[in-house]
Amino acid sequence: MKGKTHRRKYLRYLRWTSKIAFLILFLIPIAYVPSSQYWQTPIAPVTSVFLPIDKPLFRLPLDESPCSIWLSGWSNPVLGSWLVEPLGAIQALLTGKVGEVLLVATLVALFLVVALLLVFGVAFCSWACPIGTMVDSFDKFVEKFLHSIEAKRAITRARNMQIRDSTNSNFLCKACPVSKAINKGAVANGLLIGSFVAAPILGFNGFCLVCPIGISTRSLFHLKSTTYITKVVNPIFIELWIIPILAILLSLKERRFFCNKLCPVGALFGGIASLNPFIKPKIDPSKCIMKGCPEDCKDSSIDYCGTCRYEDDRKCEKVCPANINLVDNGSLHRCSKCFECYIACDHDAIKMRAIGKPDIFRLGGFFRKLKARRSKKKVAPTAT
């Protein structure tokens, strides 16, 4: 079993290789390198709010943003091809200011990315997102060097799991309903809906103005938003980097706090990925020690029985970046295909199914539970 676990770790090495490659692609101005008549890279000034805008500190090329990547012909939108992040594209369309020339390209790119989400789910968050990579790297640093903070994060995680798994949200503290709402992504969903409502009112991509991904990678939509505010062509304010830095430092409170609790991009991706039927982890109850003694257990006849469950303590969920309740068959719409649960399981109880049931079919069960809960509240307790 140890040999199999060791081989599975190559999936982790492959994922981190992908994360680092995309981080380099998105953050380092590689667009300085290619130069030809077929590859014309626009350059944007980088300035400071404390200096005159007409005197930039330096200039950056704008080719690598995951929010809007032009694959060819940036300066010729008729011939150019797009890859557009859905949140920015939907906001842009809601403003009503997408020109006829770019309307078809934006719609085609939007459907292309949606198709990728339907096939791969939110794998972008775990395999490519630059903010996700920086947050994960900082989490590893905290885990290895800041042991007191890591101990507090472990307590926070245990409390959140209790809130998540409890049928009575008030059994721990009065603030637990709020904590439960945050844990279930209420803030991220609120920011997502708010960005859609704000776009037609403001006339520009409101969230893109403060999006950590856009700021750190020189997003086209982010630049359009700042241009709308400042009336200056494509400014990049270096002070805006405080936003992605804060997104990273929030991990001092809880692992991957921004990604799981605040990011509207992740919320949108997760909603679309609820239709994704591919590459889903599945617990084998006959092997999972958290579900009882496995059928092939060789220690059930001695006094060791039960200790394995205490030692494991849902190890697969502890390593999950999205905090999915895997043991109890929780929703997988936020599964980022990181394979960490598959790697961590020492009992070969997790299988990665090529095809499974899309999580959107779980909505029926959710509404049935909601209806049953309301009917219970309506029934008055009988006197004894």
C-alpha positions as CSV (number, residue, x, y, z in Angstrom):
1,M,0.0,0.0,0.0
2,K,2.9,2.4,0.8
3,G,4.3,1.8,-2.7
4,K,0.9,2.7,-4.3
5,T,0.6,5.8,-2.1
6,H,4.1,6.9,-3.2
7,R,3.2,6.5,-6.8
8,R,0.1,8.5,-6.3
9,K,2.2,11.4,-5.1
10,Y,3.4,11.9,-8.6
11,L,-0.1,13.4,-9.2
12,R,0.7,16.0,-6.6
13,Y,4.1,16.8,-8.3
14,L,2.3,17.1,-11.6
15,R,-0.3,19.5,-10.2
16,W,2.4,21.7,-8.6
17,T,4.4,21.7,-11.8
18,S,1.2,22.9,-13.6
19,K,0.5,25.5,-10.9
20,I,4.1,27.0,-11.1
21,A,4.0,27.0,-14.9
22,F,0.8,29.0,-15.0
23,L,2.0,31.3,-12.2
24,I,5.1,32.1,-14.3
25,L,2.9,32.5,-17.4
26,F,0.5,34.9,-15.7
27,L,2.8,37.0,-13.5
28,I,6.1,37.3,-15.4
29,P,5.9,39.5,-18.5
30,I,6.8,36.8,-21.0
31,A,5.2,38.9,-23.7
32,Y,8.4,41.0,-23.8
33,V,10.1,38.1,-25.5
34,P,8.2,37.4,-28.7
35,S,8.2,40.2,-31.3
36,S,7.0,40.0,-34.8
37,Q,4.4,41.6,-37.1
38,Y,2.0,38.8,-36.2
39,W,2.4,39.3,-32.4
40,Q,1.7,42.8,-31.4
41,T,1.6,43.1,-27.6
42,P,0.0,46.2,-26.1
43,I,1.9,47.9,-23.3
44,A,0.3,49.5,-20.2
45,P,1.9,52.1,-17.9
46,V,2.4,51.2,-14.2
47,T,1.9,54.2,-12.0
48,S,1.3,55.2,-8.4
49,V,-1.4,57.3,-6.8
50,F,1.4,59.3,-5.2
51,L,3.0,60.2,-8.5
52,P,1.7,62.0,-11.6
53,I,-0.1,59.6,-13.8
54,D,1.6,60.9,-16.9
55,K,5.0,59.7,-15.5
56,P,4.7,55.9,-15.1
57,L,7.2,54.0,-13.0
58,F,7.6,51.4,-15.8
59,R,5.5,49.6,-18.5
60,L,4.2,46.1,-18.7
61,P,2.9,43.9,-21.6
62,L,-0.7,42.6,-21.2
63,D,-0.6,39.1,-22.8
64,E,-0.8,36.6,-20.0
65,S,-3.9,37.4,-18.1
66,P,-6.2,34.4,-17.3
67,C,-9.2,36.8,-17.4
68,S,-8.6,37.6,-21.1
69,I,-5.9,35.9,-23.2
70,W,-5.6,36.9,-26.8
71,L,-4.2,33.9,-28.6
72,S,-3.6,35.8,-31.8
73,G,-4.0,39.2,-33.4
74,W,-4.5,41.4,-30.3
75,S,-4.5,44.5,-32.3
76,N,-7.0,43.0,-34.8
77,P,-10.2,42.0,-32.9
78,V,-11.8,40.7,-36.1
79,L,-9.1,38.0,-36.6
80,G,-8.1,37.7,-32.9
81,S,-9.3,34.8,-30.7
82,W,-10.2,35.2,-27.0
83,L,-10.3,33.2,-23.9
84,V,-12.4,35.0,-21.4
85,E,-13.1,34.4,-17.7
86,P,-16.9,34.0,-17.3
87,L,-17.3,36.5,-14.4
88,G,-15.6,39.3,-16.3
89,A,-17.3,38.4,-19.6
90,I,-20.8,38.4,-18.0
91,Q,-20.2,41.7,-16.3
92,A,-19.0,43.2,-19.6
93,L,-22.1,41.9,-21.4
94,L,-24.4,43.3,-18.7
95,T,-22.9,46.8,-19.1
96,G,-24.3,46.8,-22.6
97,K,-21.1,48.4,-23.8
98,V,-19.5,45.4,-25.7
99,G,-19.1,46.6,-29.3
100,E,-20.4,44.6,-32.2
101,V,-16.9,43.7,-33.3
102,L,-16.2,42.0,-29.9
103,L,-19.7,40.7,-29.1
104,V,-19.4,37.5,-31.0
105,A,-15.8,36.9,-29.9
106,T,-16.9,37.4,-26.2
107,L,-19.9,35.1,-26.5
108,V,-17.8,32.4,-28.2
109,A,-15.1,32.6,-25.6
110,L,-17.6,32.5,-22.8
111,F,-19.2,29.4,-24.1
112,L,-15.8,27.8,-24.6
113,V,-14.8,28.4,-21.0
114,V,-18.2,27.1,-19.8
115,A,-17.6,24.0,-21.9
116,L,-14.2,23.5,-20.2
117,L,-15.9,23.9,-16.8
118,L,-18.4,21.2,-17.7
119,V,-15.6,18.8,-18.6
120,F,-13.0,19.6,-16.0
121,G,-15.1,21.2,-13.2
122,V,-13.2,23.8,-11.1
123,A,-9.8,22.3,-11.9
124,F,-8.6,25.8,-12.7
125,C,-8.7,26.7,-9.0
126,S,-6.3,23.9,-8.1
127,W,-4.2,23.5,-11.3
128,A,-3.8,27.0,-12.7
129,C,-5.2,30.0,-10.7
130,P,-2.3,32.3,-9.8
131,I,-3.9,33.5,-6.6
132,G,-4.7,29.9,-5.6
133,T,-1.1,29.0,-6.1
134,M,0.1,31.9,-4.0
135,V,-2.4,31.1,-1.3
136,D,-1.5,27.4,-1.3
137,S,2.2,28.3,-1.1
138,F,1.6,30.6,1.8
139,D,-0.5,27.8,3.5
140,K,2.5,25.5,3.1
141,F,4.8,28.1,4.7
142,V,2.4,28.6,7.6
143,E,2.1,24.8,8.1
144,K,5.9,24.3,8.1
145,F,7.2,27.3,10.0
146,L,4.4,29.1,11.9
147,H,3.3,26.2,14.2
148,S,1.3,28.3,16.7
149,I,-0.8,29.8,13.9
150,E,-1.2,26.4,12.3
151,A,-2.5,25.0,15.6
152,K,-5.1,27.8,15.7
153,R,-6.1,27.1,12.1
154,A,-6.6,23.4,13.0
155,I,-8.9,24.4,15.9
156,T,-10.8,26.7,13.5
157,R,-11.1,23.9,10.9
158,A,-12.4,21.4,13.5
159,R,-15.0,24.0,14.7
160,N,-16.1,24.6,11.1
161,M,-16.5,20.9,10.5
162,Q,-18.7,20.6,13.6
163,I,-20.8,23.5,12.3
164,R,-21.0,21.9,8.9
165,D,-22.0,18.5,10.1
166,S,-24.4,19.7,12.8
167,T,-28.2,19.6,12.3
168,N,-28.6,22.2,15.0
169,S,-26.6,25.2,14.0
170,N,-27.0,26.9,17.5
171,F,-25.5,24.1,19.6
172,L,-22.0,25.7,19.7
173,C,-22.5,29.4,19.9
174,K,-24.9,32.2,19.0
175,A,-22.6,33.2,16.1
176,C,-22.7,29.8,14.5
177,P,-25.6,30.6,12.0
178,V,-23.3,33.3,10.7
179,S,-20.3,31.0,10.6
180,K,-22.4,28.3,8.9
181,A,-23.5,30.8,6.2
182,I,-19.9,31.9,5.6
183,N,-18.8,28.3,5.4
184,K,-21.4,27.5,2.8
185,G,-20.2,30.3,0.6
186,A,-22.9,33.0,1.3
187,V,-20.3,35.8,1.1
188,A,-18.9,34.6,-2.2
189,N,-22.3,34.1,-3.7
190,G,-23.3,37.5,-2.4
191,L,-20.3,39.1,-4.1
192,L,-21.1,37.2,-7.3
193,I,-24.7,38.4,-7.4
194,G,-23.6,41.9,-6.4
195,S,-21.1,42.1,-9.3
196,F,-23.9,41.2,-11.7
197,V,-26.3,43.8,-10.3
198,A,-23.6,46.5,-10.2
199,A,-22.4,46.1,-13.8
200,P,-25.4,47.6,-15.6
201,I,-25.8,50.2,-12.8
202,L,-22.2,51.4,-12.8
203,G,-21.6,50.8,-16.5
204,F,-18.4,48.9,-16.0
205,N,-17.0,45.7,-14.4
206,G,-17.3,46.6,-10.8
207,F,-15.7,43.6,-9.2
208,C,-12.9,43.5,-11.8
209,L,-11.8,46.8,-10.2
210,V,-10.8,44.9,-7.0
211,C,-10.4,41.3,-8.3
212,P,-7.1,39.9,-6.9
213,I,-6.7,37.7,-10.0
214,G,-7.1,40.6,-12.4
215,I,-4.8,42.9,-10.4
216,S,-2.0,40.4,-10.1
217,T,-2.1,39.3,-13.7
218,R,-2.9,42.6,-15.5
219,S,-6.4,41.6,-16.6
220,L,-7.9,43.4,-19.6
221,F,-11.2,43.7,-17.8
222,H,-9.5,45.1,-14.7
223,L,-7.7,47.7,-16.9
224,K,-11.0,48.6,-18.6
225,S,-12.6,49.2,-15.2
226,T,-9.8,51.4,-13.9
227,T,-9.7,53.3,-17.2
228,Y,-13.4,54.0,-16.8
229,I,-12.8,55.5,-13.3
230,T,-9.6,57.5,-14.1
231,K,-10.3,58.4,-17.7
232,V,-6.7,57.5,-18.4
233,V,-5.8,54.7,-20.9
234,N,-4.9,51.4,-19.3
235,P,-3.3,52.6,-16.0
236,I,-2.0,50.0,-13.5
237,F,-1.8,51.3,-10.0
238,I,0.9,49.5,-8.1
239,E,-0.9,50.1,-4.8
240,L,-3.7,47.8,-5.9
241,W,-1.4,44.9,-5.1
242,I,-2.5,45.3,-1.5
243,I,-5.7,43.5,-2.4
244,P,-4.1,40.2,-3.6
245,I,-1.7,40.5,-0.7
246,L,-4.7,40.7,1.7
247,A,-6.3,37.7,0.0
248,I,-3.2,35.7,0.7
249,L,-2.8,36.9,4.3
250,L,-6.4,35.8,5.1
251,S,-5.0,32.3,5.2
252,L,-3.5,33.2,8.6
253,K,-7.1,32.7,9.9
254,E,-8.0,29.6,7.9
255,R,-6.5,27.6,5.1
256,R,-7.5,28.9,1.7
257,F,-9.9,31.3,3.3
258,F,-10.3,33.7,0.4
259,C,-10.7,30.9,-2.2
260,N,-13.3,29.0,-0.2
261,K,-15.2,31.8,1.5
262,L,-14.9,35.0,-0.5
263,C,-14.0,34.4,-4.2
264,P,-17.0,35.0,-6.5
265,V,-15.0,33.6,-9.4
266,G,-14.8,30.3,-7.5
267,A,-18.5,30.5,-6.6
268,L,-19.4,31.0,-10.3
269,F,-17.1,28.2,-11.4
270,G,-18.6,25.9,-8.7
271,G,-22.2,26.7,-9.9
272,I,-21.4,25.8,-13.5
273,A,-19.3,22.8,-12.4
274,S,-22.4,21.3,-10.7
275,L,-23.2,20.0,-14.2
276,N,-19.7,18.4,-14.5
277,P,-20.0,14.5,-14.5
278,F,-16.3,13.7,-15.0
279,I,-13.4,12.7,-12.6
280,K,-15.2,12.4,-9.3
281,P,-13.8,10.9,-6.1
282,K,-16.0,8.1,-4.5
283,I,-15.7,6.5,-1.1
284,D,-15.8,2.7,-1.0
285,P,-17.7,2.0,2.3
286,S,-16.3,-1.5,2.5
287,K,-12.7,-0.1,2.8
288,C,-13.3,3.3,4.5
289,I,-12.3,2.9,8.2
290,M,-14.4,6.0,9.0
291,K,-17.5,4.0,8.0
292,G,-16.7,1.0,10.2
293,C,-14.3,-1.9,10.1
294,P,-13.2,-2.7,6.5
295,E,-13.9,-6.1,5.2
296,D,-10.2,-6.9,4.8
297,C,-9.2,-5.6,8.3
298,K,-6.7,-7.9,9.9
299,D,-6.7,-6.2,13.3
300,S,-10.3,-6.5,14.3
301,S,-9.6,-9.6,16.4
302,I,-7.1,-7.8,18.6
303,D,-7.3,-4.8,20.9
304,Y,-6.2,-2.4,18.1
305,C,-9.7,-2.1,16.7
306,G,-11.0,1.5,16.6
307,T,-7.6,3.1,17.0
308,C,-7.2,3.3,13.2
309,R,-10.3,5.6,13.1
310,Y,-8.9,7.8,15.8
311,E,-5.5,8.1,13.9
312,D,-7.1,8.7,10.5
313,D,-9.9,11.1,11.7
314,R,-11.1,11.9,8.1
315,K,-7.6,12.4,6.7
316,C,-9.1,12.7,3.2
317,E,-11.2,15.7,4.3
318,K,-8.3,17.4,6.2
319,V,-6.2,17.6,3.0
320,C,-9.1,18.7,0.8
321,P,-8.6,22.4,-0.3
322,A,-12.4,22.8,-0.7
323,N,-13.3,21.2,2.6
324,I,-15.7,18.8,1.0
325,N,-17.6,16.4,3.3
326,L,-16.3,13.4,1.3
327,V,-16.9,10.6,3.9
328,D,-20.6,11.5,4.2
329,N,-21.1,11.9,0.5
330,G,-21.1,15.7,0.4
331,S,-21.5,17.7,-2.8
332,L,-18.6,17.6,-5.2
333,H,-19.4,20.7,-7.2
334,R,-16.4,22.6,-5.6
335,C,-14.1,19.6,-6.2
336,S,-11.0,21.0,-7.9
337,K,-9.6,17.6,-9.1
338,C,-6.5,18.0,-7.0
339,F,-6.4,14.3,-6.1
340,E,-5.2,15.1,-2.5
341,C,-7.9,12.9,-0.9
342,Y,-7.0,10.1,-3.3
343,I,-3.3,10.4,-2.4
344,A,-3.9,10.7,1.4
345,C,-6.1,7.7,1.8
346,D,-4.0,4.9,3.3
347,H,-6.7,2.3,2.9
348,D,-7.4,2.5,-0.9
349,A,-11.0,3.5,0.0
350,I,-11.2,6.4,-2.5
351,K,-11.7,5.7,-6.2
352,M,-11.5,8.4,-8.9
353,R,-14.5,7.7,-11.2
354,A,-14.1,8.7,-14.8
355,I,-17.9,9.5,-15.0
356,G,-20.3,10.1,-12.1
357,K,-23.6,11.8,-11.5
358,P,-23.6,15.6,-11.8
359,D,-24.1,17.4,-8.5
360,I,-27.0,19.4,-9.9
361,F,-29.2,16.3,-9.4
362,R,-28.6,16.7,-5.6
363,L,-30.9,19.8,-5.7
364,G,-33.9,17.6,-5.5
365,G,-32.8,16.1,-2.3
366,F,-32.0,19.5,-0.9
367,F,-35.5,20.8,-1.6
368,R,-37.0,17.7,-0.1
369,K,-35.0,18.2,3.1
370,L,-36.0,21.9,3.2
371,K,-39.7,21.0,2.8
372,A,-39.4,18.3,5.5
373,R,-37.7,20.7,7.9
374,R,-40.4,23.4,7.4
375,S,-43.2,20.8,7.9
376,K,-41.6,19.8,11.2
377,K,-41.5,23.4,12.4
378,K,-45.2,23.8,11.6
379,V,-46.2,20.8,13.7
380,A,-46.7,22.0,17.3
381,P,-45.2,19.8,20.1
382,T,-47.9,17.7,21.8
383,A,-48.3,18.1,25.6
384,T,-47.4,15.1,27.7
